[in-house]
Amino acid sequence: MTARDLTSSGVLVVDLDALARNYRLVRDTASPAECAAVVKANAYGLGVGPVARRLRAEGCRRFFVATAAEGMELRGLVQDADIHVLDGVTADTVETLTHFELTPVLNSLAQIERWKPTGRAALLHFDTGMSRLGIGAEEAEVLFTESARLSGLSIKYLMTHLACADEPDHALNREQLRRFAQLRELLPEVPVSIGNSAGAFLGADHCGDLVRTGIALYGGNPFIDRDLPLAPVVRLSGRILQLREVRSPVTVGYGATRTVAPPATLAIVGIGYADGYLRCLGNRASASVNGVRIPVVGRVSMDYLCVDVSALPAGTVHCGDSVELIGEHVSVDEIATAAGTISYEILTGLGARLQRVYQGKGHNGE
Ligand SMILES: *Cc1c(COP(=O)(O)O)cnc(C)c1O
């Protein structure tokens, strides 16, 4: 017997059928824009292999990753797809990009010069208000006056990234679209890629010809105050390791931040912040057993957390039972809000110790 044969307490189930449903929803909503899948950071922590293969099987032909290393790994998983690398090209990565037929997103004049000799396709990224990667206003001006800088380059898309697409009424959205419309005049024939997950739901001007969708595929709602019919893709659960009957008042966990009065039943679950279930969720989040919501009480520790299962009928909870921390009854968005963060951070933070199980068509190379 090896460590691998022992099932861990924490299980992350990834529902590939739900992933496919979300992909079809975004694709149909953004249509006629094409829908590319953003699978950076190991597909937001869910596992790039099963995720990318399933999306490819669903007809997705374009993928975005953050780095050349991620692109290289993805090329080993999907051969007949375009793979775009968001951080562009450097002296260190130019060979990898060409060898694995990865398409960089060029973010500066220096990257344009670096890529040109390869004679291969690229995307051109303009920064219109994010002040992150991308060709800024000054460098764009140089391109307008010295158009020879672009000659010999095969530009597939002009791209920009909206800073506030999750807040549709934010004035910066309009302003970024206005700036981008001016920059497009540089290469008016070239199609454009604008929207992320949020943008995909905001109409043609926020989509462009190609949307770059990440979080919505994985079941996270990109909007703060708008519901979307997304299917939950991840189920994070842990097993009950011990039950405690409370017969006199007790404090729970480090710091004794919570006192529980009798009668109550507490369950210790084998999931902690080392698994990506954030410490700050203690005393704030809910979990679920058999669809019944129960509170997380006391501080979350590295390997364990405590839930109050008193709401469940006596005798129905046992050691070894599974407790849902994220899933159908407790959404990843709810957990993110309780933690004061966004679903992206929750998903990408899910720990390596969790056993990852894939459900639906496409797992095990089917
Ligand atoms: C991560 C990323 C995306 C995907 O964003 P979601 O909100 O997850 O859809 C799109 N474009 C760029 C440039 C990104 O960095």
The ligand as an SDF file (V2000), in Angstrom:
LIG
                    3D

 15 15  0  0  0  0  0  0  0  0999 V2000
   -7.5750   35.8270  -16.8670 C   0  0  0  0  0  0  0  0  0  0  0  0
   -7.9140   36.6380  -18.0490 C   0  0  0  0  0  0  0  0  0  0  0  0
   -9.1240   36.4450  -18.7140 C   0  0  0  0  0  0  0  0  0  0  0  0
  -10.2320   35.5640  -18.1850 C   0  0  0  0  0  0  0  0  0  0  0  0
  -11.0070   36.2950  -17.2830 O   0  0  0  0  0  0  0  0  0  0  0  0
  -12.3270   35.6860  -16.5970 P   0  0  0  0  0  0  0  0  0  0  0  0
  -12.8650   36.8220  -15.8230 O   0  0  0  0  0  0  0  0  0  0  0  0
  -11.8670   34.5500  -15.7520 O   0  0  0  0  0  0  0  0  0  0  0  0
  -13.2100   35.2460  -17.6830 O   0  0  0  0  0  0  0  0  0  0  0  0
   -9.3320   37.1310  -19.9040 C   0  0  0  0  0  0  0  0  0  0  0  0
   -8.3950   37.9760  -20.3980 N   0  0  0  0  0  0  0  0  0  0  0  0
   -7.2270   38.2060  -19.7540 C   0  0  0  0  0  0  0  0  0  0  0  0
   -6.2420   39.1590  -20.3470 C   0  0  0  0  0  0  0  0  0  0  0  0
   -6.9600   37.5720  -18.5550 C   0  0  0  0  0  0  0  0  0  0  0  0
   -5.8110   37.8110  -17.9100 O   0  0  0  0  0  0  0  0  0  0  0  0
  1  2  1  0
  2  3  1  0
  2 14  2  0
  3  4  1  0
  3 10  2  0
  4  5  1  0
  5  6  1  0
  6  7  2  0
  6  8  1  0
  6  9  1  0
 10 11  1  0
 11 12  2  0
 12 13  1  0
 12 14  1  0
 14 15  1  0
M  END
$$$$
